[in-house]
Amino acid sequence: MKKYLAKRLVMMFFLLLGMTFIVFASLYFAPGDPAEIAAGPSATVEEVELMRQYLGLDRPFLVQYGTYLWNLAHGDLGTSLITRQPILEELAVRLPNTLNLATAAMLMACIIGIPLGIIAAIYKDSWIDNLLTTLSLGGISIPNFWLGSILIIYFCVQLGWFPTGGMDSFFWTAKGFRQAFLPALSLGMQVASSFTRIGRSSMLDVLQSDYIRTARSKGLSGGKIVWLHALRNALIPIVTQMGTSFGGLLGGSIVTEQVFAVNGIGTYLINAINQRNYYAVQSTVLVIAFLFVVVNLIVDLLYVVIDPRIKYE
C-alpha cells in the first residue's frame, strides 16, 4: 500500500505540473493584456508599460512560467488584478462554501440514487423497475440550472419554505440545511440519477454471481442476500462513479452558485472570467483540478476498505 501511495503521489505531482503549464499557457496566449486591466481604464501608455514591467509580463514565456512555479511552491497563488488582494485569501473565503455545496449534493445523490438503484435491481422488469429507470433517465437529462430555477420559483417564492439564495453555514446545521437543500438537490439530481442506473446494473451483475446462488441455496432470505452479501461488491462501480462525479459537482457548482447566489469558487471564477482577471482564473482552475485529483486518490484507496480482496502493490 505504501509503495502504491507513493507512486500515486508522484503521478499526482506530474499531473498537476502539467495542469499548471496548460492553464498558464492558455491564459498567456489568450487575447487581452493583464497590464492594462491592472493599471486601470484611465492609465496612460507609459503607466501600462510600467505595470507590465512590475508584473513581469515583459519577460519571456518560460521565465514567467518558472516564476509562477516558484511562487506556487511557496504558497503564492498571485494577486488579483481587480481587488489587489492575495488570491489565496480570496479563495480561502469561498472554497468552504463550494465544498459545503458539493458535499451536500454528493450525500443527497447517495441517499436518493443508491437505494433506488438497488430497488430497481430487486424488482427487475417490473413496473417499479421501469418507473425508476424512466425517472433516472429524466433526471440525467434535466439541466441543473433549469431545475434550480424551478425549485426557487415553487419552494422559495410561492411556498416560502427555503431562502432564495446565499450560503453562510454548513449543511449539517439547521440554518445551513435550509440554505443547502435546494442547491444540493439541483446540483445532485443528475448524479443521483446516474447512481440509480449504475447501481441497478451493478446489483444485477452481483445477484447473478455464483456465491449469491450458493447463499440462496442455503435458504438465506432475500434481504440478507442483498444487504450482507451483494451490496458491498455492488458498491465498487458506484464508488468509482463518485470520484468522477465529485469533479462534475465542482464544475456544475459554477452554474448552481450563480442561480442560488452562493459565494463560492464557481461564482469567483465566473466573475474573474468576465473581468479578465487572468491570475484569479489561473489559480481557481488549478485549485479545482487539485481537488479532483485528491478525491480520485481517496476513492482508489476506498476500494481496499470495500473489498479486502483488492490489494495494491
Secondary structure, DSSP 4 states (H G I P E B T S, - for coil): -HHHHHHHHHHHHHHHHHHHHHHHHHHHSSSS-HHHHHH-TT--HHHHHHHHHHHTTTS-HHHHHHHHHHHHHTT---B-TTT-SBHHHHHHHHHHHHHHHHHHHHHHHHHHHHHHHHHHHHTTTSHHHHHHHHHHHHHHHS-HHHHHHHHIIIIIIIS--S-SS---S-TTSHHHHHHHHHHHHHHHHHHHHHHHHHHHHHHHHHHTSHHHHHHHHTT--HHHIIIIIIHHHHHHHHHHHHHHHHHHHHHHHHHHHHHTT--SHHHHHHHHHHTT-HHHHHHHHHHHHHHHHHHHHHHHHHHHHH-TT----
